[in-house]
Amino acid sequence: MPSDAIHQSLANCQTIAVVGLSPKPHRDSFRVAKYMQDHGFRIVPINPNAHEVLGEKSYASLTEAAQHERIDMVNCFRNSEDIPPIAAEAIAIGAKSLWLQIGVVNDAAAQQATAAGLAVVQNLCLMVEHARRK
């Protein structure tokens, strides 16, 4: 994973849409999003089954969220096979980066997002990489 994509993702990001953000505090998605929120990032939950997570309104999709928020990074807590339509949405809404959490890899979607100009990180934890670079 090129460290420049990690640096670019973190340096050019204020608002992070978290796809699959759970309202349950014991879930990894909640812990990572809370950490990033505690470090000054704006979190936009993407979860059609939640109304609010971490004090922020939850949206059913990236497209819906982008009508109300400027999204810099799309952070994915979804299965690898679910990534292609999420990557396509990230491109369509003008996100700057696509971050796939540990265990999430989809090379075709990553190539599509990279070709569209997004910084792409796969199979790494956003919280761990942020803490490593603080």
N, C-alpha and C positions, 0 to 999 in steps of 0.2 A: 504494500500500500504506500503510494508516494506521500511522504510527509508534507509536501507542498499542498496537496489536496486537503489534508487535515488542517494545516495552518490557514489556508485560504478559507475553509469553512468556518473556522473559529474567528478569524480576524474580520470577516465581512458580514457578521451575523449579529443581529439584535433580536430578531423574532424567530422563534422555533415552533413550527407546527409539529406536534408529536402524534403520528398516526398509530392508533392502538393504545393511547394513553388510558390506563385504568384508574378509576377513582379509588382503588383499594391500595392503602399505604404499604402493604407487604409486597406488592408487585414491582418488578424491576423498572417498568416504564414510569411508575409513580416516583420511585426513588431518584431515578436519573433526571426526570423533569423537575422535581423539587430542588435537587442540587443545582441545576442550571438556573432555575428561577431565583434561588438564594444567591447566585453569583451575578445577578443583574440582567439576565436574559428574560425576555417576554415569552411566555409559553402560551401556545394556542392549541388546546386539546382537539384532536380529531377522533371522535368516538360517537357513533350514532346512538349508542345506548346510554349515554351520560348527558346530563344537562349542564353540569359544571364540574370542573376538576381543578384543584389548586386555586380556587377563587376566580377562575377564568371560564367564560362561556364555552361550552363544547359544541363543535360543529359536526355535522354528519359526513362532510367531505372536505377535501382541500379546496375544491372549487367554491363551495359555499363559504368557507372561511375567508378565502381571498377576496370576496365581495365586501368584507368588513375589515380585514387586516392586511397589512403588507407582510408577506411571509418571506423570510430570507433563507431559512433552512427547513427541509422536511426530514424529520428524524423518524425512522420506521421501526416499530415493534410489531412486525407482522411476519408471517411465514415467507420464505424466499419465493415461493410460487405466486404469492399475492403482490409482488413488487411491480411487475410491468405496468399495470394501470395506474399505480401510485406514481411511478416515475413519469409516465405520460402527463399526469395531472400536475406534477411538480414543474415540468417543462412549460405546460400551458399557462400556469399562473405566474411564471417568471421568477421562480425561486432561484437562488444563487447556488445552493448546494443540496445534495441528497445524501443522507447519512443512514446507512444500514447497520443496525446494532449487531452485537456478537451473535454469530450463528445465522445471520441473514446475508445471503449471497445470491445475486442474480446478475451474471455477467452480461447477458443481453440487455437488460434494463440499464445497467451501469454504462454500457457502451452508448446506448441511446441518449442517456442524460449527459454523458461527457461530450458527445457529438453536438449536443444542443448548447454547450457552454457551461454546464453546471460542474462544480467540483463534486466529486463522488468519492465516498468512503464506504467500504464494505467490511463487515465482520469485525468491527471495533466498537467499544463502548464510548459514547460521547463523554460521559462523566469522567471516565478514567483518562481519556486523552486530554480533556480540559485540565484536570488536576495535574497531569504530568507537565503541562506547559505553562502553568500559572507563575 
